[in-house]
């Protein structure tokens, strides 16, 4: 990519961002759009604008984001969101401090060198990009100027260690304060028990669980809930809920028809066949009412059968205080590890019920199988991504699709294609992957939604590193210099090393596209706005349907965090090789902090709360990126034949040691709840019956059902034991 194409890409991306930002300011002032731009505040009963839409400054959202406190983020979006902003702030700090030294020192050192003849000849037929002159590749071999770049590697590494250490301490304090909250949280009074052995002859499962935990915890055991196979009851319950929604919709249509001049109105009808396209035509209200009346007794019968006959080898056990629950969750209960496996209970909304029955060794086997599948996915995805990175270059398009030459050779089209085509193709291709990785993570037998998201996030991170960062760099090089490598196979290392600085221009454009257009679309919320208005006008007939049309999601950590990790990996690895990438990294995380701060305070609603358990994974992956950077620099200095390159060998060792120390010092408190934290006083005594009922699945939660009918699965010690 030449300088003109690069500047065109950058300028166009910036212009689009500015347009989207002003579009956000205009659209967010419209009263009919408040549910799209302020849903979090609306759901909490707060005024969307805090002072009125007509008097707001167009840049007021920036001031509000900058002046918001961490406690405000926690109150609006939870601890996990606050921890995510600690991550953004930490990475931003790393890049800012790195830029303060590397940019004023390394850019003049590279630009004023006479240039490396091998690099010039190896890039593109004897010409050299203007941007590449600002990179380390411009230095001559064995040049003493490389000392500046070597010291720069050390500077970036020690800045990263310092800020990661501070962040780990801060997040640990955030987690502890959240867990010490005086508010009653059901998951703090419960544990998850899996791998329950077969009940002795003549003993019911609930009696077995009660007896076991009553013996171990005689004073604090409250009640147990045996997990059941809910597949059939869920199917009936979902069908019942579907007909209830259809009935509400039909009644709403009928009520609306009375306001069109016809006092009696027109009763809606539907066909009973496939997708409502065929079959008998019936009155919708009568038909749905009849279906509901048929399903209610069927559901109650299936509920009873499920709770009595479909019990699994897992249970939730409840205690009357937090300390006992925290202690039990981290204690070995059985001599044999594959029986009575106890962990802390997930939040009620997080539980993946079908996974709880999976046995210990099955979980181990599933985990290894999933790892193999992920490894194969990484390997085979490398082929299409490498193809995309190579094929979508302009020269290759003209070569393989010659009929495009007349179009591609036009100056304006050529500039736009060079600027955007490879990056857009890559972003679209990557968008297909996350759901598959989340499915694989759940298949491991993980018990909670947040744990599955953390696992999928890890898989996605390593996938992007191998397939995007390494795939683009190696793929572009192999295709571009295939004939040279064919003539001289031994030149592959030299060619790959000298290609690293020139690959930086691709990643500069990729990062710019991500933060300008990506965050512009994030802020403007154009797509959700269009979808909402289409649904409101043509599809929504009830208040419930209207609310479902605008109800926001969460921040989407499963894809957002790996995306951020890819950017920090790219920026770190090129920070010394091509320091010009640093301002782009600063802009990515700086604009991201501002935009997402606004979204966290006003838009997104957390789907779960794990009290910062994502942080250790973020920390490890930033360190992995740092080690990749250090190893890359060690190899690159070697290719440049700098005799002092071995001085860098100590850095990967220091990084591994730093990670080991952090894990030993901090990680245990993220894996388990410290007892001194759990012992903190509550604001009021917990209502244990409410704590217990929070875990009853909706399909089993009929108010008509008396607990005495379900004692096989829902056991208790005493009804009088709950606190008021």
Secondary structure, 3 states (H helix, E strand, C coil): CCHHHHHHHHHHHHHHHHHHHHHHHHHCCCHHHHHHHCHHHHHCCCCCCCCCHHHCCCCHHHHHHHHCCHHHHHHHHCHHHHHHHHHHHHHHHHHHHHHHHHHHHHHHHHHCCCCCHHHHHHHECCECCCHHHHCHHHCCCCCCCHHHHHHHHHHHHHHHHHHHHHHHHHHHHHHHHHHCCCCCCHHHHEEEEECCCCCCCCCCHHHHHHHHHHHHCCCCEEEEEEEECCHHHHHHHHHHHHHHHHHHHHHHHHHHHCCCCCCCCCCCEEECCHHHCCCCEEEHHHHHHHHHHHHHHHHHHHHHHHHHHCEEEEEEEEECCHHHHHHHHCCCCCCCCCCCEEEECCCHHHECHHHCCCCHHHHHHHHHHHHHHHHHHHHHHHHHHHHHHHHCCHHHHHHHCHHHHHHHCCHHHHHHHHHHHHHHHHHHHHCCCHHHHHHHHHHCCCCEHHHHHHHHHHHHHHHHHHHHHHHHHHHHHHHHCHHHHHHCHHHHHHHHHHHHHHHHHHHHHHHHHHHHHHHHHHHHCHHHHHHHHHHHHHCCCCHHHHHHHHCCCCCCHHHHHHHHHHHHHHHHHHCCCCCCHHHHHHHHHHHHHHHHHHHHHHCCCCCCCCCCCCHHHHHHHHHHHHHHHHHHHHHHHHHCCCCCHHHHHHHHHHHHHHHHHHHHHHHHHHHCCCHHHHCCCCCCCCCHHHHHHCCCCHHHCCCCCCHHHHCCCEEECCHHHCCC
